């Protein structure tokens, strides 16, 4: 069970040691740090998108194997050369397929083994997606906390400038 943050006598939460070190940093440095964190979150989101695309490709490959399982040797079919270019072909061996196992290495596998390979890859990628989503959530929360500190620090500086201007205005009126 999470504990509530400690509060001071005025009811405001006492900043953690990490917040204290961030509060001690100059505003410009905090803004630079926030920009770096934002770029990191964007990169992680892009990586997450790429993982989702990879899962989709493996699922499509696994689904294609299911369709191939019904075909007989000598059947006519279209062979994909690229994602948009297919050429006519004839099925030579209905029980075996070539599987890209990475880095342009191909191995011959039975349809059942190839399907199991794709299922394992999908499970592996889904596990990584889950971990990455948690990391992104944590990074976003940290970025939001940092942005709150920047906002508080900006407000404080504005108040200081207003007070200085007001004090200077009183000094000018008193001498007139």
N, C-alpha and C positions, 0 to 999 in steps of 0.2 A: 504494500500500500504506500502510495507516494505521500510524502509529508508536505504540508503547506510551507511556503517560504517564510522565514522569520520576518517579523515586522518590528519597526521601530516604535517609539512611544507615540509618534504622530500617526501611526496606522499604516504608513507606507512600507512596502517590502524593502528589506535590507538587501542591497545588491550582492550577488555572489562575487567570489574573488575574480572570476573571469570578467564579469561586468565591471568590477572596479578597475581592472587593468585596461579595459576598453574605454571606460570613462576618462582615464588619465591620458589617453591618446589624443593628439590634435584632431580637429574635425576633418581636415583635408586627408589625413592618413586613414581615418575611419571610412571616409567616402571612397578612397582608393581600395581599401580592403573589401568594402561592400561590392564594389564593381567587380573585383576579382572573384568574389563568392558568387555573384550573379552569373558571371561567365562560366564558372565551374558548374553551376546548376544547369545552365543551358546546354553545356557539353554532355552532361549526364542524361539529360532529356533526349538529346540527339542519339546517344548511345542506346537508350531504351527503345527508341523508335527503330533503330537498326536491328536490335534483338527481336522485336516483334515481327519485322520483315523476314528475318531468318526463320522464325517459327513458322510463318505462313508458307515459305518455300518448302520447308521440310514436310509440312502437312499436305501441300499439293503433291509432293513426290510420293508420299505414303498413299494418298488417294489414287494417284495414277497407277500404283502397283496393284491396288484392289481391282481396278478396271482391267489391268493386264492379266490378272489371274484367270479370267474367263476366256481369254484368247487361246487359239490353237496354233501349233506350228504351221507355218505357211500362210497365215492370215496376213492380209494387207493392213498396214497401219501407217500413221504419219510419225516421222522421227523428228524430234525438235533439234534444230541446230543452234538456234538462239531462242530467246523468249518469244520472238515474233516470227521466226522462220522455220517452217516445217517442210520436210521432203518425204515423198512416198517411199515406203520400204516394205519388206516382208519379214515377218517374225521367224527367226531361225531357231531359237531355243526358248520355248515358253516358260521353262522353269528357272532360267538364269537371267540376271540383269547386271549391268555395270553401274557401280555406285561410286560417286565422287566422295572420297573420305576426307578431303581437304587438301589444300596446296596443289590442286590439279593431279592428285593421285587417285586412280580408279582401281577398283577391285571387282572381281566377278563374285556375285553372291546369289544365293537362291532368293526367290521372291519373299519367302517367309523371313529369311535372315535380313534381307534389305529392309523389310517393313519393321522388324524389331530394331534395326540400327536407327531408322528414322524416328521411331518412338522414343528411343533412348536419348537421341539428340534433342528432341522436342522437350522431354522431361528436364534435361540438363539446362536448356535455355530458359525454360519456365522458372526453374529454381533461381537462375541468375537474374531474371526479370524481377522476381519477388524481392531478392536482396537489393537490387538497384533501386526499386521503388521505395524501399525503406530508407536507403541512403539519401535519395532525393528528398524525401519527407523531412529527414533530420537536417539536411543542408538548408532546405527552405525555412524551417523553423529557426535555425541559427541566423539566416539572413534577415528574417523578420525581426528577431531580437536585436540584431545589429542596427537595423533601420530604425527601430524604436529608440535606441541609444542616440543615434544620429539626430533624430527628431528632437529628443529631449535636450541634447547639447545645443542644437540650433536655437531652440526656444530660449534656453538659458542665455546664450550669447545675445539674442535680440533683446531680452529683458535687461541685460547689463548695459547694452548700448542705449536703450530708452532711459534707464535710470541715470546714466552718465549725461545724456542730453538734457534731461529734466533738471539735474543738479547744475549743469552749466547754465541753463536758462534762468534758474533762480539766482545764480550768482550774477548774471548780467542785469537782471531786474533790480536786485538789491543795490547795485552800484549806480543805477540811473537816477 
